[in-house]
Amino acid sequence: MAIEFKIRKNVYYDSLRLMRISKTASGVDGVKNAFAVMATDKAKYALNSAGLLTREIKKAKGSDLVIIVEAESKELAEQAINKIETLISSDDLQAPQAAPNILDEQPRVVNVGLEIFGESLAAQGVEVRHVEWKIPAKGNKKLLNLLKKMT
C-alpha cells in the first residue's frame, strides 16, 4: 500500500463538502482510504487512529487543507489526490438542494406556556400544538438545586 498526501496552506473548505468528496474518492477501485480534511486537532486524531498521520500533517494548522490517500500503488494514490483536487475546485459536486422558501408555507407553531397565545393563532387557521409546561419544582429554589445536582 502507498500513502500519498498534499497540504494546501491557509485555505478553507466546508467540512460537509470535504466529507462528500472523501467518500467519492474512497469509492475508486484500488483506493483503501481517501480523506480531504481541514487540519484540526480532531481531524488529526482521526487520521492518527487510521494510521495516516504523518510528521508533516502533524505540523499542519487548522487553516490548512490536508488531502491524504492510501491506495494499492503510488500512481493510484496520486490520481486520487488529483481527483480530489478537481472535485474541490468544482462547483457541481452534488450541491445540496436549495432550502424551500418557508415564507410560502403555512406556519406550524409549538406553543409553550400560556394557552392564549396558541388559541389566538389557531383562531387564524394556524396549526398549533400546545405543550403544557409548569415551573420545575413549583419554583422552590431548594428543590431546583437538588434537581440540578441529579442531572
C-alpha atoms as an extended CHARMM CRD file, in Angstrom:
* protein
*
       151  EXT
         1         1  MET       CA              0.0000000000        0.0000000000        0.0000000000  PROA      1               0.0000000000
         2         2  ALA       CA              1.1310000000        3.5140000000       -0.7890000000  PROA      2               0.0000000000
         3         3  ILE       CA              0.2460000000        6.6310000000        1.1680000000  PROA      3               0.0000000000
         4         4  GLU       CA              0.4340000000        9.9980000000       -0.5570000000  PROA      4               0.0000000000
         5         5  PHE       CA             -0.6640000000       13.3620000000        0.8010000000  PROA      5               0.0000000000
         6         6  LYS       CA             -0.8330000000       17.0240000000       -0.0340000000  PROA      6               0.0000000000
         7         7  ILE       CA             -1.1830000000       20.0290000000        2.2580000000  PROA      7               0.0000000000
         8         8  ARG       CA             -2.6360000000       23.3040000000        0.9900000000  PROA      8               0.0000000000
         9         9  LYS       CA             -1.8260000000       26.1370000000        3.3750000000  PROA      9               0.0000000000
        10        10  ASN       CA             -4.3640000000       28.7100000000        4.5350000000  PROA      10              0.0000000000
        11        11  VAL       CA             -7.4430000000       27.6480000000        2.5880000000  PROA      11              0.0000000000
        12        12  TYR       CA            -10.8560000000       26.8200000000        3.9380000000  PROA      12              0.0000000000
        13        13  TYR       CA            -13.4550000000       24.3740000000        2.6930000000  PROA      13              0.0000000000
        14        14  ASP       CA            -16.7010000000       23.3480000000        4.3050000000  PROA      14              0.0000000000
        15        15  SER       CA            -16.3470000000       20.0500000000        6.1790000000  PROA      15              0.0000000000
        16        16  LEU       CA            -19.5690000000       18.5870000000        4.7370000000  PROA      16              0.0000000000
        17        17  ARG       CA            -18.3240000000       19.2320000000        1.2090000000  PROA      17              0.0000000000
        18        18  LEU       CA            -14.9790000000       17.6620000000        2.0860000000  PROA      18              0.0000000000
        19        19  MET       CA            -16.7240000000       14.5960000000        3.5400000000  PROA      19              0.0000000000
        20        20  ARG       CA            -18.7080000000       14.1030000000        0.3050000000  PROA      20              0.0000000000
        21        21  ILE       CA            -15.5190000000       14.4500000000       -1.7210000000  PROA      21              0.0000000000
        22        22  SER       CA            -13.6670000000       11.9940000000        0.5440000000  PROA      22              0.0000000000
        23        23  LYS       CA            -16.4680000000        9.4630000000        0.1750000000  PROA      23              0.0000000000
        24        24  THR       CA            -16.4280000000        9.8270000000       -3.6200000000  PROA      24              0.0000000000
        25        25  ALA       CA            -12.6460000000        9.3580000000       -3.7820000000  PROA      25              0.0000000000
        26        26  SER       CA            -12.7470000000        6.3910000000       -1.3790000000  PROA      26              0.0000000000
        27        27  GLY       CA            -15.0580000000        4.6050000000       -3.8160000000  PROA      27              0.0000000000
        28        28  VAL       CA            -12.3960000000        4.3930000000       -6.5220000000  PROA      28              0.0000000000
        29        29  ASP       CA            -11.0440000000        0.9040000000       -7.2020000000  PROA      29              0.0000000000
        30        30  GLY       CA             -7.6680000000        0.3760000000       -5.5510000000  PROA      30              0.0000000000
        31        31  VAL       CA             -8.1470000000        3.2050000000       -3.0270000000  PROA      31              0.0000000000
        32        32  LYS       CA             -8.3420000000        1.9780000000        0.5510000000  PROA      32              0.0000000000
        33        33  ASN       CA             -8.7230000000        5.3860000000        2.2610000000  PROA      33              0.0000000000
        34        34  ALA       CA             -9.1120000000        8.9120000000        0.9600000000  PROA      34              0.0000000000
        35        35  PHE       CA             -9.5600000000       11.9730000000        3.1330000000  PROA      35              0.0000000000
        36        36  ALA       CA             -9.8350000000       15.6780000000        2.4710000000  PROA      36              0.0000000000
        37        37  VAL       CA             -9.9950000000       17.4830000000        5.8200000000  PROA      37              0.0000000000
        38        38  MET       CA             -9.0950000000       20.7290000000        7.4770000000  PROA      38              0.0000000000
        39        39  ALA       CA             -6.0930000000       20.0220000000        9.7320000000  PROA      39              0.0000000000
        40        40  THR       CA             -7.9360000000       20.4750000000       13.0160000000  PROA      40              0.0000000000
        41        41  ASP       CA             -6.9350000000       18.5760000000       16.1440000000  PROA      41              0.0000000000
        42        42  LYS       CA             -9.9960000000       16.3160000000       15.7570000000  PROA      42              0.0000000000
        43        43  ALA       CA             -9.1340000000       15.5400000000       12.1340000000  PROA      43              0.0000000000
        44        44  LYS       CA             -5.5280000000       14.7850000000       13.0780000000  PROA      44              0.0000000000
        45        45  TYR       CA             -6.7670000000       12.4830000000       15.8350000000  PROA      45              0.0000000000
        46        46  ALA       CA             -8.9330000000       10.6200000000       13.3080000000  PROA      46              0.0000000000
        47        47  LEU       CA             -6.0410000000       10.3870000000       10.8280000000  PROA      47              0.0000000000
        48        48  ASN       CA             -3.7880000000        9.0940000000       13.5990000000  PROA      48              0.0000000000
        49        49  SER       CA             -6.3990000000        6.4570000000       14.5130000000  PROA      49              0.0000000000
        50        50  ALA       CA             -6.4500000000        5.3750000000       10.8480000000  PROA      50              0.0000000000
        51        51  GLY       CA             -2.6400000000        5.1740000000       10.8220000000  PROA      51              0.0000000000
        52        52  LEU       CA             -2.3850000000        8.0530000000        8.3450000000  PROA      52              0.0000000000
        53        53  LEU       CA             -0.9280000000       10.8910000000       10.4220000000  PROA      53              0.0000000000
        54        54  THR       CA              2.4590000000       11.9070000000        9.0120000000  PROA      54              0.0000000000
        55        55  ARG       CA              5.0140000000       14.2390000000       10.5640000000  PROA      55              0.0000000000
        56        56  GLU       CA              4.1060000000       16.9400000000        8.0400000000  PROA      56              0.0000000000
        57        57  ILE       CA              0.3720000000       16.6430000000        8.6620000000  PROA      57              0.0000000000
        58        58  LYS       CA              1.0030000000       16.7560000000       12.4190000000  PROA      58              0.0000000000
        59        59  LYS       CA              2.6200000000       20.1990000000       11.8780000000  PROA      59              0.0000000000
        60        60  ALA       CA             -0.2620000000       21.4980000000        9.7150000000  PROA      60              0.0000000000
        61        61  LYS       CA             -2.5080000000       24.1900000000       11.1580000000  PROA      61              0.0000000000
        62        62  GLY       CA             -6.2970000000       24.1850000000       11.4370000000  PROA      62              0.0000000000
        63        63  SER       CA             -6.4380000000       26.5960000000        8.4880000000  PROA      63              0.0000000000
        64        64  ASP       CA             -4.6540000000       24.0950000000        6.2150000000  PROA      64              0.0000000000
        65        65  LEU       CA             -6.3540000000       21.5800000000        3.9360000000  PROA      65              0.0000000000
        66        66  VAL       CA             -4.9740000000       18.0440000000        4.0980000000  PROA      66              0.0000000000
        67        67  ILE       CA             -5.5800000000       15.5390000000        1.3290000000  PROA      67              0.0000000000
        68        68  ILE       CA             -4.3460000000       12.0490000000        2.0610000000  PROA      68              0.0000000000
        69        69  VAL       CA             -4.8640000000        8.8310000000        0.1220000000  PROA      69              0.0000000000
        70        70  GLU       CA             -3.9290000000        5.2330000000        0.8750000000  PROA      70              0.0000000000
        71        71  ALA       CA             -4.0300000000        3.1520000000       -2.3120000000  PROA      71              0.0000000000
        72        72  GLU       CA             -2.6200000000       -0.0070000000       -3.8870000000  PROA      72              0.0000000000
        73        73  SER       CA              0.0810000000        1.9870000000       -5.6840000000  PROA      73              0.0000000000
        74        74  LYS       CA              1.7410000000        5.3980000000       -5.6180000000  PROA      74              0.0000000000
        75        75  GLU       CA              0.3080000000        6.1950000000       -9.0610000000  PROA      75              0.0000000000
        76        76  LEU       CA             -3.2160000000        5.3500000000       -7.9630000000  PROA      76              0.0000000000
        77        77  ALA       CA             -2.8230000000        7.4480000000       -4.8060000000  PROA      77              0.0000000000
        78        78  GLU       CA             -1.5970000000       10.4230000000       -6.8600000000  PROA      78              0.0000000000
        79        79  GLN       CA             -4.5010000000       10.0180000000       -9.2940000000  PROA      79              0.0000000000
        80        80  ALA       CA             -6.9280000000       10.0230000000       -6.3590000000  PROA      80              0.0000000000
        81        81  ILE       CA             -5.3450000000       13.1830000000       -4.9390000000  PROA      81              0.0000000000
        82        82  ASN       CA             -5.7190000000       14.8540000000       -8.3520000000  PROA      82              0.0000000000
        83        83  LYS       CA             -9.3650000000       13.7470000000       -8.4820000000  PROA      83              0.0000000000
        84        84  ILE       CA             -9.9710000000       15.1710000000       -5.0080000000  PROA      84              0.0000000000
        85        85  GLU       CA             -8.3970000000       18.4920000000       -6.0010000000  PROA      85              0.0000000000
        86        86  THR       CA            -10.5700000000       18.5980000000       -9.1150000000  PROA      86              0.0000000000
        87        87  LEU       CA            -13.6790000000       17.8920000000       -7.0670000000  PROA      87              0.0000000000
        88        88  ILE       CA            -12.7460000000       20.5340000000       -4.5010000000  PROA      88              0.0000000000
        89        89  SER       CA            -12.3850000000       23.2040000000       -7.1680000000  PROA      89              0.0000000000
        90        90  SER       CA            -15.5400000000       22.0380000000       -8.9640000000  PROA      90              0.0000000000
        91        91  ASP       CA            -18.8750000000       23.7300000000       -8.3530000000  PROA      91              0.0000000000
        92        92  ASP       CA            -21.0090000000       20.8180000000       -9.4760000000  PROA      92              0.0000000000
        93        93  LEU       CA            -20.3180000000       18.1970000000       -6.7960000000  PROA      93              0.0000000000
        94        94  GLN       CA            -23.8140000000       17.1480000000       -5.8400000000  PROA      94              0.0000000000
        95        95  ALA       CA            -24.6250000000       20.5310000000       -4.3900000000  PROA      95              0.0000000000
        96        96  PRO       CA            -27.2500000000       20.3560000000       -1.6930000000  PROA      96              0.0000000000
        97        97  GLN       CA            -30.7770000000       21.2340000000       -2.7550000000  PROA      97              0.0000000000
        98        98  ALA       CA            -31.7890000000       24.8180000000       -2.1240000000  PROA      98              0.0000000000
        99        99  ALA       CA            -33.7780000000       25.2440000000        1.0560000000  PROA      99              0.0000000000
       100       100  PRO       CA            -37.5070000000       25.6640000000        0.4850000000  PROA      100             0.0000000000
       101       101  ASN       CA            -38.9150000000       29.1460000000        0.7680000000  PROA      101             0.0000000000
       102       102  ILE       CA            -40.5590000000       28.9370000000        4.1790000000  PROA      102             0.0000000000
       103       103  LEU       CA            -42.3630000000       32.2160000000        3.5880000000  PROA      103             0.0000000000
       104       104  ASP       CA            -44.5860000000       30.4140000000        1.0910000000  PROA      104             0.0000000000
       105       105  GLU       CA            -45.5590000000       27.7360000000        3.6360000000  PROA      105             0.0000000000
       106       106  GLN       CA            -48.2980000000       27.7170000000        6.2410000000  PROA      106             0.0000000000
       107       107  PRO       CA            -46.7400000000       28.2640000000        9.6850000000  PROA      107             0.0000000000
       108       108  ARG       CA            -46.7910000000       25.4910000000       12.2800000000  PROA      108             0.0000000000
       109       109  VAL       CA            -46.3730000000       26.5130000000       15.8900000000  PROA      109             0.0000000000
       110       110  VAL       CA            -45.4500000000       24.8320000000       19.1560000000  PROA      110             0.0000000000
       111       111  ASN       CA            -46.9370000000       26.8730000000       21.9530000000  PROA      111             0.0000000000
       112       112  VAL       CA            -45.3020000000       26.5560000000       25.3790000000  PROA      112             0.0000000000
       113       113  GLY       CA            -46.8300000000       28.1130000000       28.4360000000  PROA      113             0.0000000000
       114       114  LEU       CA            -49.8610000000       30.3790000000       28.1740000000  PROA      114             0.0000000000
       115       115  GLU       CA            -52.5600000000       28.7800000000       26.0500000000  PROA      115             0.0000000000
       116       116  ILE       CA            -53.9910000000       32.1220000000       24.9840000000  PROA      116             0.0000000000
       117       117  PHE       CA            -51.1200000000       32.6840000000       22.5310000000  PROA      117             0.0000000000
       118       118  GLY       CA            -51.7710000000       29.3650000000       20.7980000000  PROA      118             0.0000000000
       119       119  GLU       CA            -55.5170000000       29.9240000000       20.8270000000  PROA      119             0.0000000000
       120       120  SER       CA            -55.2040000000       33.2530000000       19.0110000000  PROA      120             0.0000000000
       121       121  LEU       CA            -53.0540000000       31.6300000000       16.3040000000  PROA      121             0.0000000000
       122       122  ALA       CA            -55.4080000000       28.6550000000       15.9850000000  PROA      122             0.0000000000
       123       123  ALA       CA            -58.3000000000       31.0840000000       15.5070000000  PROA      123             0.0000000000
       124       124  GLN       CA            -56.4210000000       32.3760000000       12.4210000000  PROA      124             0.0000000000
       125       125  GLY       CA            -56.0890000000       28.8840000000       10.9530000000  PROA      125             0.0000000000
       126       126  VAL       CA            -52.5210000000       28.1990000000       12.0830000000  PROA      126             0.0000000000
       127       127  GLU       CA            -51.6180000000       24.6320000000       13.0810000000  PROA      127             0.0000000000
       128       128  VAL       CA            -50.7500000000       24.7950000000       16.7820000000  PROA      128             0.0000000000
       129       129  ARG       CA            -49.5110000000       22.1620000000       19.2200000000  PROA      129             0.0000000000
       130       130  HSD       CA            -49.6980000000       23.1750000000       22.8350000000  PROA      130             0.0000000000
       131       131  VAL       CA            -47.1740000000       21.9340000000       25.3910000000  PROA      131             0.0000000000
       132       132  GLU       CA            -48.3040000000       22.0030000000       28.9910000000  PROA      132             0.0000000000
       133       133  TRP       CA            -45.3400000000       23.4240000000       30.8740000000  PROA      133             0.0000000000
       134       134  LYS       CA            -45.0010000000       24.2770000000       34.5210000000  PROA      134             0.0000000000
       135       135  ILE       CA            -42.1600000000       25.7770000000       36.5040000000  PROA      135             0.0000000000
       136       136  PRO       CA            -39.9580000000       22.8960000000       37.7590000000  PROA      136             0.0000000000
       137       137  ALA       CA            -40.3880000000       22.1610000000       41.4760000000  PROA      137             0.0000000000
       138       138  LYS       CA            -43.0680000000       24.8980000000       41.5300000000  PROA      138             0.0000000000
       139       139  GLY       CA            -40.2340000000       27.4470000000       41.7290000000  PROA      139             0.0000000000
       140       140  ASN       CA            -38.8540000000       26.1540000000       45.0270000000  PROA      140             0.0000000000
       141       141  LYS       CA            -35.1500000000       27.0760000000       44.8230000000  PROA      141             0.0000000000
       142       142  LYS       CA            -34.0670000000       24.4010000000       47.2890000000  PROA      142             0.0000000000
       143       143  LEU       CA            -35.7880000000       21.6900000000       45.2440000000  PROA      143             0.0000000000
       144       144  LEU       CA            -34.4370000000       23.1750000000       41.9980000000  PROA      144             0.0000000000
       145       145  ASN       CA            -30.8810000000       22.9720000000       43.3090000000  PROA      145             0.0000000000
       146       146  LEU       CA            -31.4270000000       19.3360000000       44.2980000000  PROA      146             0.0000000000
       147       147  LEU       CA            -32.8050000000       18.5740000000       40.8140000000  PROA      147             0.0000000000
       148       148  LYS       CA            -29.7880000000       20.2580000000       39.2010000000  PROA      148             0.0000000000
       149       149  LYS       CA            -27.4240000000       18.0600000000       41.1900000000  PROA      149             0.0000000000
       150       150  MET       CA            -29.2680000000       14.9520000000       39.9620000000  PROA      150             0.0000000000
       151       151  THR       CA            -28.8090000000       15.7720000000       36.2770000000  PROA      151             0.0000000000
